[in-house]
Amino acid sequence: MPKNYVSNSKESVRMFKSDLLESVSKVHYSVPLFIFVPVIIYFCWKAIWEQQLSAVQFAEFYLLGLFIWTLTEYVMHRFVFHWEPKKGNKMLERIHFIFHGVHHDYPSDAHRLVMPPSVSIPLSAAFYFLFSLFLETGPLAAFFSAFMTGYLFYDMTHYMLHHANFKNKFWKKLKKHHMLHHYDDASKGYGVSSPLWDKVFSSDFLNKKDD
């Protein structure tokens, strides 16, 4: 993604002529918590009490779900959000801008830092049905509760990286990683909640020293 225009304004740029579409493209950062914390609790309950997974079984599939989320986050950000259409195709360029380009142009827009329910709910449902093709009910519940925990951590982390001032060394380093992605080189640093897969796939900022 080329570094053309970057605004540090916290105001939201209008993307749609329709008031309805404009409204569903924005969301307060707390909304995913109200939607997905109950989902996570439900699937934990389903795995442990309804399906009666043992503590070891639950832990195994929960850790697997967290691990798969980290890879999903990286792949989605690198190959979906940063997929660039050929120049001249106005429709695809518009879609690209709506999905992620607007965030790079207006990275401080507080209303477009977490995924709106209009996107997150259908996407999470699609992932659930995908995973259901490979996992039985009990393991699926444990796995999906972790996968959604990972997503929620990603969303909250993304908001904080843009709007919180950290003193902790870990969070300062993670914020620097993401700010380099925005302001230095958007072709690197795709991990938001973790730089793990950037290191694995050589898309990390290897030559940037810590402050």
N, C-alpha and C positions, 0 to 999 in steps of 0.2 A: 504494500500500500504506500503510495508516494506521500512524502511529507509536504503537502501543499499549504493548506490553510488550517491553523489551529487557533481556536478561541479559548481563552481562560475565563470567559464569562460563565457565571453560574446559572444564567437564564436559559430557558429552553427555546430552541429554535423551532418554529412551526414546520412540520413536515407534510401535513395533509390539509387540503381545503375543507374536507369534511370534519365537523366538530366531533363527531362520534369516533372516527378513526384517530383523530388527534388525541382524544381523551384516553383511548385504550393503548396508546403508544407510550404513555407516561405512567409511572407508578412510584409511590412512596417506598423507601427502602424497607420499611417494616412489613409490607404486605406479604412477601413470601413467607415470613415467619408465621403469620396467621393462617396461611393456606397449608403450608407443608409440615409444620410441627405436628398438627393433629394426624396428618398422613403417616408420618414417621412413627408416632406412638401407636397408631392402629396396626401397622404392619409388624411392629415389635410384639404387640399383644398377640396378633394372629400367629406369629411364629412360635412364641413361647407357650401361650396358654391354650390356643385352639389346636395348633398342630403339634404341640408338646415336643419341640426340639430340645435336646439336651443343651446344657450351657456350652459344651464344647462345640456341638454342631452349630449353634447359633453364632458363636464367636468366629468359627471358620467362615461361614457364609457372610457374616457382617464384615469381616476384614477383607474378604474377596470383593464385596460390593464397594467398599471404600477404594480399594486398589483400582478396580475397573472405572470408577468415577474419575480418578486422577488422569487416567489415559483418555477417557471420553472428553474431559475438559480440554485437554491438549489438542486432540484430534479435531474437535469441533471448532476451537478457536483458530487453529492453523489452517485447516483445509476447508472449512465451511464459512466462518466469519471473514477470513482473509482471502477467500477465493475472489479473484478479480476477473470480471468479464472483459471481453475484447472491447477496445475503445470504439465508440460509434454506436454500440447497441444501447440505446437510451433506456429501454425497459429494464435490461439486466443491470445497468449502472444504477438505476433508480432503486431496484431491489437491494443491491449491494449497499447503497447508502443507507437505506432504511434499517437493514439488519445490523450493520456494524460501522459503516463509514461515518455516520452521524456522530458516533461515540468518539471517533478519532478526531473529527473536526471540532467537537464540543465536549472534551473529556471531563469538564467540571460541571456539566449539566446533571444536577442531583436527581432529576426525575427519569433519567435514562441510564442508570448505573446498575440496576437489577432488572431481571427479565420480567416484563409485564405478564400478568396471568393469561392474557390472550395468546401468549407464546408458550409460557412455561407449563400450563396445564395440558394442552394437546401434546406437547413434546414429551412430558413425563409419562403420559398415557401410552404414547407410542413406544417408549422404551420399556414400559411394563409389559406390553404385549410381545415385544421382541424377546425379552428375557423369559417370558412364560413358555416360549418354544423350547427352551433348553433346561428349565428348572421345574421341579415339582413344587406343589403348593407351599410346603413348609420352608424349604430352602429359598424359594422365591421371595417369601415374605421377609426373611432375614436379610437376604441380599438386597432387596429393593429398599428396605428401611435404611440401609447403609448408603446405598446409591443416592437416595434423596438427602440424606445427611450431608454427603459430600457436596451435592449441588447447593444446599442451603449455606454451607460453609463458604463455598465459592462466591455466592451472591453477596453475602455479608462482608466477606473479605474484600471483594471488588469495590464495594461502596467505601469501606474504611480506607483502602489504599489511596482513594482520591480525596477523601475529606477528613481523615484523622491525622493527628500529629503524634508519632510514636517515639517513645524513649527506649523501648525494648530493642535490643540488637537484632533479634530475629525479624521483628516486624519492620524495622528500619531497612534491613537488607531486602526484604520482600517488596517493600514499597519502591525502593530504588530499582529493583528488577523490572517492576511494572512501569515505572516512569520512563525508564530507558526505552521500553517498548513503544511508548507514546511519543517521546520527544527526541529520541536518538535514532532508533532503527526498528521500524514496525515489522521487519522480516525476521526478527529474533524475539525471544522472551515471550513465548505464547502461554506459558504456564502462569496462572494468576494466583491460585491458592498454594501452589508449590512449583519450584523450578526444576523438579525431578526430571520430567521428560525432556525439558530443554537440554539438560546435561546428557541424557541418553541419546537424543537425536541431533546433538551438536547444533542447537539453535540458541545456546546460552551466550551471554555477554562475557566471553572469557577474558577479554583484555581490559575490562573495566574494574579498576581497583575500588575497594570499599572506602567510604569516607571515614 
